[in-house]
Amino acid sequence: MEVADLEDVTLAFGPVPSRRLGKSLGINNVPAKTCSYSCVYCQLGKTINMTTERQAFYKPEDIFKEVKRKVDEAASRNERVDYLTFVPDGEPTLDTNLGKAISILKQIGIPIAVLTDASLIYQDDVREDLLEANLVSLKVGAVSEDLWRRINRPHKDLKLSAILEGIIEFAKVFKGAIISETMLMDIINYGEEFEKIADFLKHLKRLDKAYIAIPTRPPIEKWVKPAKEETINKAFQVFTEKLGANRVEYLIGYEGNAFAFTGRVEEDLLSITAVHPMRKEAVKEFLRKADADWNVIEKLLHEGKLVEVEYEGNKYFMRRLLGACV
């Protein structure tokens, strides 16, 4: 069933700086926290609607209209957009309109990326929809059952073996770029998992880049901390040995403060922070570019539209999600 009321829905946000995609204009094609996983490191809180059932949420025409508006506003301010990126508050492949939305967005002429946790890639229709994209980022945080369940906390109907097989099948036929992301955390005992993940990635027919990441924004579980340097270095060395140095990169740095604005200060701030928490320094830079002051933030905090959180000694601002307890 499609969502008819779009009043409180942010279908597009940004462009924002992406550590993988340059300047990315985000597309929010599923309702907040509708996902097949409830990852311990999720930056947007616990999954509210955990499901593996694909359905239509928003009309592709509505998504196109909002994305086109954002692209035009960015262009009017000489803001670059490198990718139109499906990176919603949940899992983008839960949307049965994903393929249609990608097809219609191609009219804009900007490459399209999909950032997915890959949990539904074992389904033929999901792989078919993803074939429409120019770049697909796949989450490969673990290939061992126990670690996968501890980190990703998947829906009870999901099977890791089917997911891994689906990734292999997708890599055989996809013509665009494939990148993977492996999130590393402290406390977790990885044992030989790095070798296992690298071996799996090595046997994919194509893989343009394997990213080794750490949580850089506030996670849902307070015990989650970024992996130590020794762990990150070990993963990098193992991945490099098996995949080649040119195919492995760190994804551990702060994105920077180069957030774009389109002239609607409050709307832009709420759009960005709905799916991408902003560090305090980034908010200050954003306000400077928009010729606005800190009163905007105080107002949004007072109205309960924005919340302030802290992680690793840094303050972040994020939009308060509907249905979330703060």
Secondary structure as a PSIPRED ss2 file (coil, helix, strand):
# PSIPRED VFORMAT (PSIPRED V4.0)

   1 M C   1.000  0.000  0.000
   2 E C   1.000  0.000  0.000
   3 V C   1.000  0.000  0.000
   4 A C   1.000  0.000  0.000
   5 D C   1.000  0.000  0.000
   6 L C   1.000  0.000  0.000
   7 E C   1.000  0.000  0.000
   8 D C   1.000  0.000  0.000
   9 V C   1.000  0.000  0.000
  10 T C   1.000  0.000  0.000
  11 L C   1.000  0.000  0.000
  12 A E   0.000  0.000  1.000
  13 F E   0.000  0.000  1.000
  14 G E   0.000  0.000  1.000
  15 P E   0.000  0.000  1.000
  16 V E   0.000  0.000  1.000
  17 P E   0.000  0.000  1.000
  18 S E   0.000  0.000  1.000
  19 R C   1.000  0.000  0.000
  20 R C   1.000  0.000  0.000
  21 L C   1.000  0.000  0.000
  22 G E   0.000  0.000  1.000
  23 K E   0.000  0.000  1.000
  24 S E   0.000  0.000  1.000
  25 L E   0.000  0.000  1.000
  26 G E   0.000  0.000  1.000
  27 I E   0.000  0.000  1.000
  28 N C   1.000  0.000  0.000
  29 N C   1.000  0.000  0.000
  30 V C   1.000  0.000  0.000
  31 P C   1.000  0.000  0.000
  32 A C   1.000  0.000  0.000
  33 K C   1.000  0.000  0.000
  34 T E   0.000  0.000  1.000
  35 C E   0.000  0.000  1.000
  36 S C   1.000  0.000  0.000
  37 Y C   1.000  0.000  0.000
  38 S C   1.000  0.000  0.000
  39 C C   1.000  0.000  0.000
  40 V C   1.000  0.000  0.000
  41 Y C   1.000  0.000  0.000
  42 C C   1.000  0.000  0.000
  43 Q C   1.000  0.000  0.000
  44 L C   1.000  0.000  0.000
  45 G C   1.000  0.000  0.000
  46 K C   1.000  0.000  0.000
  47 T C   1.000  0.000  0.000
  48 I C   1.000  0.000  0.000
  49 N E   0.000  0.000  1.000
  50 M E   0.000  0.000  1.000
  51 T C   1.000  0.000  0.000
  52 T C   1.000  0.000  0.000
  53 E C   1.000  0.000  0.000
  54 R C   1.000  0.000  0.000
  55 Q E   0.000  0.000  1.000
  56 A C   1.000  0.000  0.000
  57 F C   1.000  0.000  0.000
  58 Y C   1.000  0.000  0.000
  59 K C   1.000  0.000  0.000
  60 P H   0.000  1.000  0.000
  61 E H   0.000  1.000  0.000
  62 D H   0.000  1.000  0.000
  63 I H   0.000  1.000  0.000
  64 F H   0.000  1.000  0.000
  65 K H   0.000  1.000  0.000
  66 E H   0.000  1.000  0.000
  67 V H   0.000  1.000  0.000
  68 K H   0.000  1.000  0.000
  69 R H   0.000  1.000  0.000
  70 K H   0.000  1.000  0.000
  71 V H   0.000  1.000  0.000
  72 D H   0.000  1.000  0.000
  73 E H   0.000  1.000  0.000
  74 A H   0.000  1.000  0.000
  75 A H   0.000  1.000  0.000
  76 S H   0.000  1.000  0.000
  77 R C   1.000  0.000  0.000
  78 N C   1.000  0.000  0.000
  79 E C   1.000  0.000  0.000
  80 R C   1.000  0.000  0.000
  81 V C   1.000  0.000  0.000
  82 D C   1.000  0.000  0.000
  83 Y E   0.000  0.000  1.000
  84 L E   0.000  0.000  1.000
  85 T E   0.000  0.000  1.000
  86 F E   0.000  0.000  1.000
  87 V C   1.000  0.000  0.000
  88 P C   1.000  0.000  0.000
  89 D C   1.000  0.000  0.000
  90 G C   1.000  0.000  0.000
  91 E C   1.000  0.000  0.000
  92 P H   0.000  1.000  0.000
  93 T H   0.000  1.000  0.000
  94 L H   0.000  1.000  0.000
  95 D E   0.000  0.000  1.000
  96 T C   1.000  0.000  0.000
  97 N C   1.000  0.000  0.000
  98 L H   0.000  1.000  0.000
  99 G H   0.000  1.000  0.000
 100 K H   0.000  1.000  0.000
 101 A H   0.000  1.000  0.000
 102 I H   0.000  1.000  0.000
 103 S H   0.000  1.000  0.000
 104 I H   0.000  1.000  0.000
 105 L H   0.000  1.000  0.000
 106 K H   0.000  1.000  0.000
 107 Q H   0.000  1.000  0.000
 108 I H   0.000  1.000  0.000
 109 G C   1.000  0.000  0.000
 110 I C   1.000  0.000  0.000
 111 P C   1.000  0.000  0.000
 112 I E   0.000  0.000  1.000
 113 A E   0.000  0.000  1.000
 114 V E   0.000  0.000  1.000
 115 L E   0.000  0.000  1.000
 116 T E   0.000  0.000  1.000
 117 D C   1.000  0.000  0.000
 118 A C   1.000  0.000  0.000
 119 S C   1.000  0.000  0.000
 120 L C   1.000  0.000  0.000
 121 I C   1.000  0.000  0.000
 122 Y C   1.000  0.000  0.000
 123 Q C   1.000  0.000  0.000
 124 D H   0.000  1.000  0.000
 125 D H   0.000  1.000  0.000
 126 V H   0.000  1.000  0.000
 127 R H   0.000  1.000  0.000
 128 E H   0.000  1.000  0.000
 129 D H   0.000  1.000  0.000
 130 L H   0.000  1.000  0.000
 131 L C   1.000  0.000  0.000
 132 E C   1.000  0.000  0.000
 133 A C   1.000  0.000  0.000
 134 N C   1.000  0.000  0.000
 135 L E   0.000  0.000  1.000
 136 V E   0.000  0.000  1.000
 137 S E   0.000  0.000  1.000
 138 L E   0.000  0.000  1.000
 139 K E   0.000  0.000  1.000
 140 V C   1.000  0.000  0.000
 141 G C   1.000  0.000  0.000
 142 A C   1.000  0.000  0.000
 143 V C   1.000  0.000  0.000
 144 S C   1.000  0.000  0.000
 145 E H   0.000  1.000  0.000
 146 D H   0.000  1.000  0.000
 147 L H   0.000  1.000  0.000
 148 W H   0.000  1.000  0.000
 149 R H   0.000  1.000  0.000
 150 R H   0.000  1.000  0.000
 151 I H   0.000  1.000  0.000
 152 N H   0.000  1.000  0.000
 153 R C   1.000  0.000  0.000
 154 P C   1.000  0.000  0.000
 155 H C   1.000  0.000  0.000
 156 K C   1.000  0.000  0.000
 157 D C   1.000  0.000  0.000
 158 L C   1.000  0.000  0.000
 159 K C   1.000  0.000  0.000
 160 L H   0.000  1.000  0.000
 161 S H   0.000  1.000  0.000
 162 A H   0.000  1.000  0.000
 163 I H   0.000  1.000  0.000
 164 L H   0.000  1.000  0.000
 165 E H   0.000  1.000  0.000
 166 G H   0.000  1.000  0.000
 167 I H   0.000  1.000  0.000
 168 I H   0.000  1.000  0.000
 169 E H   0.000  1.000  0.000
 170 F H   0.000  1.000  0.000
 171 A H   0.000  1.000  0.000
 172 K H   0.000  1.000  0.000
 173 V H   0.000  1.000  0.000
 174 F C   1.000  0.000  0.000
 175 K C   1.000  0.000  0.000
 176 G C   1.000  0.000  0.000
 177 A E   0.000  0.000  1.000
 178 I E   0.000  0.000  1.000
 179 I E   0.000  0.000  1.000
 180 S E   0.000  0.000  1.000
 181 E E   0.000  0.000  1.000
 182 T E   0.000  0.000  1.000
 183 M E   0.000  0.000  1.000
 184 L C   1.000  0.000  0.000
 185 M E   0.000  0.000  1.000
 186 D C   1.000  0.000  0.000
 187 I C   1.000  0.000  0.000
 188 I C   1.000  0.000  0.000
 189 N C   1.000  0.000  0.000
 190 Y C   1.000  0.000  0.000
 191 G C   1.000  0.000  0.000
 192 E C   1.000  0.000  0.000
 193 E H   0.000  1.000  0.000
 194 F H   0.000  1.000  0.000
 195 E H   0.000  1.000  0.000
 196 K H   0.000  1.000  0.000
 197 I H   0.000  1.000  0.000
 198 A H   0.000  1.000  0.000
 199 D H   0.000  1.000  0.000
 200 F H   0.000  1.000  0.000
 201 L H   0.000  1.000  0.000
 202 K H   0.000  1.000  0.000
 203 H C   1.000  0.000  0.000
 204 L C   1.000  0.000  0.000
 205 K C   1.000  0.000  0.000
 206 R C   1.000  0.000  0.000
 207 L C   1.000  0.000  0.000
 208 D C   1.000  0.000  0.000
 209 K E   0.000  0.000  1.000
 210 A E   0.000  0.000  1.000
 211 Y E   0.000  0.000  1.000
 212 I E   0.000  0.000  1.000
 213 A E   0.000  0.000  1.000
 214 I C   1.000  0.000  0.000
 215 P C   1.000  0.000  0.000
 216 T C   1.000  0.000  0.000
 217 R C   1.000  0.000  0.000
 218 P C   1.000  0.000  0.000
 219 P C   1.000  0.000  0.000
 220 I C   1.000  0.000  0.000
 221 E C   1.000  0.000  0.000
 222 K C   1.000  0.000  0.000
 223 W C   1.000  0.000  0.000
 224 V C   1.000  0.000  0.000
 225 K C   1.000  0.000  0.000
 226 P E   0.000  0.000  1.000
 227 A C   1.000  0.000  0.000
 228 K C   1.000  0.000  0.000
 229 E H   0.000  1.000  0.000
 230 E H   0.000  1.000  0.000
 231 T H   0.000  1.000  0.000
 232 I H   0.000  1.000  0.000
 233 N H   0.000  1.000  0.000
 234 K H   0.000  1.000  0.000
 235 A H   0.000  1.000  0.000
 236 F H   0.000  1.000  0.000
 237 Q H   0.000  1.000  0.000
 238 V H   0.000  1.000  0.000
 239 F H   0.000  1.000  0.000
 240 T H   0.000  1.000  0.000
 241 E H   0.000  1.000  0.000
 242 K H   0.000  1.000  0.000
 243 L H   0.000  1.000  0.000
 244 G C   1.000  0.000  0.000
 245 A H   0.000  1.000  0.000
 246 N H   0.000  1.000  0.000
 247 R H   0.000  1.000  0.000
 248 V E   0.000  0.000  1.000
 249 E E   0.000  0.000  1.000
 250 Y E   0.000  0.000  1.000
 251 L E   0.000  0.000  1.000
 252 I C   1.000  0.000  0.000
 253 G C   1.000  0.000  0.000
 254 Y C   1.000  0.000  0.000
 255 E C   1.000  0.000  0.000
 256 G C   1.000  0.000  0.000
 257 N C   1.000  0.000  0.000
 258 A C   1.000  0.000  0.000
 259 F C   1.000  0.000  0.000
 260 A C   1.000  0.000  0.000
 261 F C   1.000  0.000  0.000
 262 T C   1.000  0.000  0.000
 263 G C   1.000  0.000  0.000
 264 R C   1.000  0.000  0.000
 265 V H   0.000  1.000  0.000
 266 E H   0.000  1.000  0.000
 267 E H   0.000  1.000  0.000
 268 D H   0.000  1.000  0.000
 269 L H   0.000  1.000  0.000
 270 L H   0.000  1.000  0.000
 271 S H   0.000  1.000  0.000
 272 I H   0.000  1.000  0.000
 273 T H   0.000  1.000  0.000
 274 A C   1.000  0.000  0.000
 275 V C   1.000  0.000  0.000
 276 H C   1.000  0.000  0.000
 277 P C   1.000  0.000  0.000
 278 M E   0.000  0.000  1.000
 279 R E   0.000  0.000  1.000
 280 K H   0.000  1.000  0.000
 281 E H   0.000  1.000  0.000
 282 A H   0.000  1.000  0.000
 283 V H   0.000  1.000  0.000
 284 K H   0.000  1.000  0.000
 285 E H   0.000  1.000  0.000
 286 F H   0.000  1.000  0.000
 287 L H   0.000  1.000  0.000
 288 R H   0.000  1.000  0.000
 289 K H   0.000  1.000  0.000
 290 A C   1.000  0.000  0.000
 291 D C   1.000  0.000  0.000
 292 A C   1.000  0.000  0.000
 293 D C   1.000  0.000  0.000
 294 W C   1.000  0.000  0.000
 295 N H   0.000  1.000  0.000
 296 V H   0.000  1.000  0.000
 297 I H   0.000  1.000  0.000
 298 E H   0.000  1.000  0.000
 299 K H   0.000  1.000  0.000
 300 L H   0.000  1.000  0.000
 301 L H   0.000  1.000  0.000
 302 H H   0.000  1.000  0.000
 303 E C   1.000  0.000  0.000
 304 G C   1.000  0.000  0.000
 305 K C   1.000  0.000  0.000
 306 L E   0.000  0.000  1.000
 307 V E   0.000  0.000  1.000
 308 E E   0.000  0.000  1.000
 309 V E   0.000  0.000  1.000
 310 E E   0.000  0.000  1.000
 311 Y E   0.000  0.000  1.000
 312 E C   1.000  0.000  0.000
 313 G C   1.000  0.000  0.000
 314 N E   0.000  0.000  1.000
 315 K E   0.000  0.000  1.000
 316 Y E   0.000  0.000  1.000
 317 F E   0.000  0.000  1.000
 318 M E   0.000  0.000  1.000
 319 R E   0.000  0.000  1.000
 320 R C   1.000  0.000  0.000
 321 L C   1.000  0.000  0.000
 322 L C   1.000  0.000  0.000
 323 G C   1.000  0.000  0.000
 324 A C   1.000  0.000  0.000
 325 C C   1.000  0.000  0.000
 326 V C   1.000  0.000  0.000
